[in-house]
Amino acid sequence: MALPKLQILLLVVLRILAWPLLLAYELGRLPQKLVYDEPPATSETAAALHWSLAADHPCLDPHQPAGEAMDTLDAGMPPFMKIVARRFLECAKVSWMLTYQSALYVLSVELCSMLGLDLFFQAFKPDIEWLCSKLTGVHYTTTKGESIPLSLLNIVDPTFDAPYPAHQGFPFAKRHPELAPDNPRDAHFMCLASKLAYEDMRVITDVVQNRWRMQLHQYAHVPAHLNKAGYVPDLVWFACSNESALVLAFRGADPFNQFSRNSEIPIAMSEVSGMGGVHDGFLRGLFQTAPHHPKQFIYGRLVELLQSQGAGKKLYITGHSLGGALACVFAQTLQARSPETAQRIGGIFTFAAPLIGDAEYCRIYNRAYAGRSFRYVCGADMVAKLPAGFGYVHTDSERLITTFPVASRCSTAAQCRVDSSKASAAKNGSDAVEMSARADSLPGGCGPRVLRQEDGPELLEAMRRREDRLGIVLGMCKLALSPFRQENKLRWLGRLCALPLPGLSDHMPCDYERALREAL
């Protein structure tokens, strides 16, 4: 049961006053908390714990009962200490910058939890958003004149307008097959939808119906206190459509929940027939009771929605951060349980999605959705690198958004696609000619900042390492250029506060949307 706001406020004040005692107590329990409070009481957690330990000890049989296998471990170190050490070792294998950022982030979360700030931010979320809206003058105004505060993620860049007729043109890959499958407009519109998913239902309704001129079919919200899925504090999605396609967008993690230990990524993985090893929290997020439908899972509700649209419409799924992970798990479940329905998926666009499953999961997913699934990562985004190790592997078709344009053999990947459009400009009419003209006007021939994995995996890997290694330096560059890019003061302040954690600053949905808008 949620505490009244006054009690939470008093609790925070008392904890701040008693911070020396709390700090000493929390430091003694810090190693155990670094396993993210996954209690070994349940069989699921015990199995996940055994699986992770088996990965670190070849002598253990992953199929051996967890209780018997634990007896074979040396008793010199508690199991939770093994996981703590393994977590940081796996981060170090990726990069030392990720290790530093992960440690700093975990310590920040522990400090907020120790002082009760996680409860404060969750309880006073509407008040904080209202106050920020009043102080900055940034809010959303509906067509009826109603003023609605925006979420903290979008108040820094409240752009939801599509610079193209989404109600008529989407999916644009049909009109420009030379740019298929990841048409720049399709990618941008999917990013807009994932960004919009963070907003209040009134904002979503007004944007979809009056700005995008599309039909809103469903909006659902499973609040944190009813959510049974670990690491998915709130579960929100909406669906809209035009005559050609149905768009399903999942919301990512609420920024106010990032101060809670629920935001820390656990390692539990479930083996599912036909899917491979899948992150347990994401899987349970789809297979819990749907809101207002106690006898039906959320997955079932979404399948019903898809089937109700008729066989002629394609399904496009998107999400930012945790929303991207839920989008992929839904698509993977669909191909395992209903392959015919999965064939209707026209595209899966994820932005800043974490790792979701093991090598078998990725093999099945890449084969099922080759040419239809695209994973966007912006700069040094650290969420896209977690959870590190423990058997987790990323899917293919990565698109890396770099800080600055990078010349490749076709200048950029987007330039490669536009070059092919020049050859067919006469065949495809004025739109292709217009896109060809835009390509010729790109400054210095460098073009947009989106690199495709298919166009040069070596270049993409090199740029990924550069973005990670120079994260703080590039963060300073972005901070200095922020006024020249006409970013508002809140975004500048956010960049300043996040300088020690460049991986969090690059995680913002507005950075993804702006980069893809510039790539149009």
N, C-alpha and C positions, 0 to 999 in steps of 0.2 A: 504494500500500500504506500502511495506517495506521501511524503511528509508535506505539511503546509509550508508555504513560502517563508513565513516568519520563523518557524523552527529551523529551517535550512539556513536562513540568514544568521540566526544566533549560533548555530552549530559551526558555521564557517568562521565567525568571529572568535569563538572559543578555541577552535583549532589553530587559528593564526596566533593567538596569544600564547598557546601552549606548544608552539612549534619546536622548541629544543627537545622536549620530552618525546614528541611524536617522531622527530627525526631520528633519535637514537633507537626508538622501537622499530621504525620502518627499516633502518639500515640493517638491523639484525635479521629481518625477514626478507630482505631484498632478493637474495639468491632464489628462494622458494617462489617468490612472486614472479620472477622472470620466466617461469614456466606457465605464466598467465593463468594461475589458479585453476588448472585442469585437474580436479580431484580424482584420485584413482578409485573412487567408490563405484563408478559405473563400469559396466563391461565394455562400453564403447571407448571410454577414455583409457582403460587398461589396455585394450587392444591397440589403440593408437600409440600409447606409450611403448608397448612392446615392439610395435612395428618400427618406430623410430630408433629404438635401441638395437634392433636386429640389423638395421641398415648400417649401424656403426660398428657392429660386431659380426663378422662373417661366420663365426662359430655358431651363432644362433640361427635356428630355423624359423623363418617368419610364420610358418604354419603350425609350429609347436604351440601348445597352450601357453598363454602368457604367464600363468603362475609357475609352470615348470621351467620355462625359459629364464625367469628372473632368478631362479636358484642357481643357474649356471654362471651368472655374472659375479665378478669379484666383488666382495663386500667392502672394498676399501673406499668407495665413493658412493654417496646416495644417488639414486636414479635421477632426482631432479637436478643435481649438480652436473650430471652427464648431459642432460638436455640443455642446461645453461651454456656449458662449454661448447656443445655441438652447434647451438644457434649462432654464437659469435664466430666460430670457425667457418661455418658455412657462409656467413656474411663476408668474412675475410677472403674467402675464395672468389667471391664476386669482385670486391674491391675494398680497400681500407676505408675509403670514403663512406661506403655503405655501412661498414662496421661502426665508424664514428657517429654517423647520423642515427643509426638504430639505437646505439647506446644513449645518445643524447635525448632522443625521443622517448625512450622507455623511462629514463630518469625524470623527464618533464611530466610524463603521465603519472608517475608515482608521486611526484611532488603535488600535483593537482589533486590526486586522490587523497593524499595525506591531509591536505588542508580542506577537503570537502568541496573544492571548486568544481568538481565534476557534477555534483548534485546541484550546486548553485547555477551553473550554466544551463543545465537541463530544465530546472524549474523556472528560471527567468528568461528562457529563450524568447518568447513573444515580446517581453518587455525590452530585451536588449535589441531585438530587430526593430522595434518601434522607435527606440531612442536613437539608434543609428540612422534610421530613416529621417527623423526630425533634425538631427544634427547636420546631416549631409544634404538634405533636401532631395534625396534619391528615393523614389518609390514608383510603383506601377499604377497607372491610371487606366481603368477599364473604359470601354466605350460608353458606359453609363455614368462615368464621372467618379466612380468609387476609387479612393486612394488606398492601396494595399502595400504594406511594408514588404520588401524583398528579403530573401534569405541572405545570410552573410556572404555566401559564395558568389551570389549574383549582384549584390549591391555594388560591387567593385566594377561591374561591367553589365549594366542592365539592358543588353541587346538581345532581342528575340525575333526581330524582323528578318525575313529571308529575302535577299536581293534577287529573287527570281520567283516565278509563279509556282509555288509548291503544289497548290491544289490541282493544277493542270499538268505540270511537267514531271512530277515525281512518280516513279523513279526515272531519272534523266538518262540512265544507261540505255533505255529503250530508244531514245531519240539520238543518242550519240554512241553507237556500238563501238566506234573506234577508241573510245575512252573507257569502255567497260573492262572489267567489272566494277572497279572502284572509281566511278565517275566523281570528279571533284565536287560537283553540286550535291550528289547523293551523300558523300562523306560529310560535307558541311551541314546538310539538313539533319542527318543523324546526330551530329554533334550538338546542334541546336536543340533537338528533342531531348537528348541526355542532359543538357544544361537546364532545360525547362522543368525536368522532372523534380528538381529540388524545390520548386515553388509551391505555394498554396494552391488548393484546388481551384479557387476563383481565378487566379492568374492563369493557370493552365487552361481552364475553360475559355477564357477571353482570348488568349493568344491563339489557341487552336481554331476556334470558331470565327473570330473576327480578323485576325492578322494572317493566319495561314489559310483561312477559308476552307477548313477541312472539318470532318465530322468527328466529334469526341464520343468514343464508345464506352470507355470504362476508366474509372479512377478508383484505386483501392489503396488503403493505408493500414498496415498492421503495426500498431504502436509498440514501443519497446517493451512495455509491461505485459503485453500479450504474446510477444514473439517468442517462439520456442527454439529458434535457430541461434546457435552460438556465432559470434562475430558478425551478426547482421542485426544491429540494434533496432532499426526501423526498416520495414519492408514496404516500399511504395512503387507503384507502377501506374502508367496510363497508356491508353491505346487510342489512336486516331486513324482516319483513313480518307482516301479520295477514291476515285473510280478504279484506280489501278492497283493500289497497294494498301496494306494495313501496317501501321507502324506501332511497335510495342517498345516502350521505353521504361527501363528500371532506374530507380533513384539509387545513387551511391550513398555513402555514409554521411550522416548529418554532421556538419562541422562541430556542433556542440557536443556530440558524442566522442569527439577525438580527445577530449580531456578525461575520458573514462577508460578503465582497463579493458572494456569490451572492444576498444579499437585496436588492441594489440593482437597480431595475427597468430592464432594457434596453429598446430601442425597436424591435427587429427585428420585422417584420410580414410574414406570408406571405399572398399572394392565393390563395384556394381557390375553385374553381368551385362555385357554389351557396351559398357561405358569406360571401363578401366578404373583406376583409382581417382576418386574425386574428393575435393575438400569437403569435410563433413558438414561444416556450417552452411556452405552454399547449398548443398544438397538438401539439408533439412529445411532450409528456407523455402524451397518450393514445395516440399511435402509436409506442410503443416496445414491446419484448418484454415480455409479461406474466410475472410471477414464476411459476416452475415450469412454464411453458408456452412454451418457447423458439421455437415455430413459430407463435405467435399474438400479435397486438397486444393491448394492454390494452383498447382500444375494442371489439375483437371479443369479449373475455371478458365485458365488461359487457353487450353486446347479447345474448349467449347467456343470461346470467343473467336478463335481462328477458323473453326469449322463453320461458324455462323455467317462468315463473310462470303461464302461461295467459293467454288474452285478456281474462279478466274483471277482472284486477287493474290498477289504475292505478299509474303510476310517479311518485314524488315525489322530486325531486333537491334536495340542499342542500349547503351548504359555507360555511365562514367564511374570509374573506381569500382566499388563493390557491385554497382549496377551492371557494369560490363561483365563481371564474373557471373552474376545471375543470368545474364543474357546467354552466355556460352553454355552454362549448365542446363538451361532450359532447352537450348537447341540440341545439345548432346542427348538429353533425355528423350527428346522428341524423335531423334533418329533411331534410338534404341527401342522405343515403345511403339512408335507409329511412323515407320519409314516413308510411307506414302505421303503423309502430311508434311514430313520434313522436306520433301521435294519441293514444296511450295515456298520454302524460305528463299527469298531473293538475295538477301544480304544480312550479314551480322557485323556490325560496326561497334567495336569497343574502344574506350578511351581511358587510359591509365588503369587498366584492369590488372589485378594481381595474378600470380600464378594460381592455377586452378586444380591441376591433376598431375598424374605421373606420365611416364613415357607412353604407356599403353593408351591412356586417355588421349594424349596428343596424336598418337598414330591413328586412332579411330576418328577423331575429330577432323584432322587434316585431310583424311581420305574422304570423309563424308561431305565436307564443306570447302573443298579445294576451289579457289576462285570465287568463293562467296563470303568468306570471313576475313576481316581485316582488323588488325590490332594496332592502334595508334598509341605512341609513347612520346611525351613531350620532354625533351632535354634530359635532365638528371632525375626525373620523377622516380622517387624511391619506392612508392607503392607498387609500381610495375616490376620491382625486383624482389618482392616479398610474397610468400615466405621463401627465404633462400635455403636451398638444399633440401634434405629430407625426402628426396625423390621427386620433388616438384619440377616440372618442365613447362616451358612456354610453348604455345601453339605457333604455327608459321604465319606468314604474311604480315610481318611487322612493318609499320610505317613510322619512321623516326622523324619527329619534328625538331630540327636543330635550332640553336639560338640564332645563328647567322646563316645566310645562304651558302651552299657548298657546291662548287662546280664538279660535275662528273662527266662521263663520256657523252652524255646528252644534256649537259649543263645541270639538269636535275631530272628526277624521275618524272615530275609533272611535265617538264619540257619535252621529255621523250614522247609522252602521250600526245602533247599538243603538236609535236612535229608530225606524228602520224595523222593528225586531223587535217594538217595542211594538204596532204596528198589527196584527201577525200573531200576537200572543201567544196569543190564544184558539184559533187554528188549529193552532199548533205545540206546544201542551202546556206542561208544567211547566218545561222547559228554557228556553223563550223567556220565560216569566213570570219565572224566576229571573234571566235576563240583564237583563230590563227593570228589575227591582228593584235590581240592582247599578248600573244606569245612574243611577237616581234618587238613589243614595247617594254619588255621586261628589262630592268636596269642591268647593264653589264652582261646580259645573257645568263644571269644566275637564276632568276626566277624564284619560285616559292622554296620553302625550307623543308619540304616533305620528301624524305628518302625512302624508297621502296626496297624491301629485302630482296625481291626478285631481280632488281636491276643492278645489284652489286652488293652481295652479302659482306664482302671484305671491307668495302667503304663504309657500309652501315655499322659494322662492328667497330671500326676505327673511330667513327664519329660518336658512337655510343660511349666508348672509353674516354674520348676527349670531354664530352659533356659531363661525365661523372668525375673525372680527375680535376677538371677546372670548374667544378660546380660553383664554388664560392666566388671565384674571379668572374665567371659569367654572370652570377647573380648581382655582383656589383655593377657590371656593365648594363644589365637590365634596369637596375635601380637608377643609374645615371641617365639612361635613355627614356625612362618612364614619362617625364614631362613632355618630351619631344614626340612621343607616341600617343599623346593626348589621353593617357591613362588618368583616372581620377585620383584624388588624394588618398582615398582608402586603399587603393591598389598599391600606391607608392609606399604607404605606411606598412602594408602587409609584406611587401618586398623587403623593407628595412628590417622588420621584426624577424623575418625568415632567413636572413643572411646566413646565420649559422647552420640552417637546415635547407639548403637549396633544393633538396629533393621534395620538400613539402611545398615550396613556392611554385615549382614547376607542375605541381599536381592540380592546380586550379583549373576548373573547366573553362574559364574565360580565356586562358592562354591557348587551349586547344581550339576553341571556336574562332578566335581571332586569327590564328595561323592558317586555319583552313579557309577562312573568309578571304584572306590575302592571296590564297592559292587559286581562287576562282578565276 
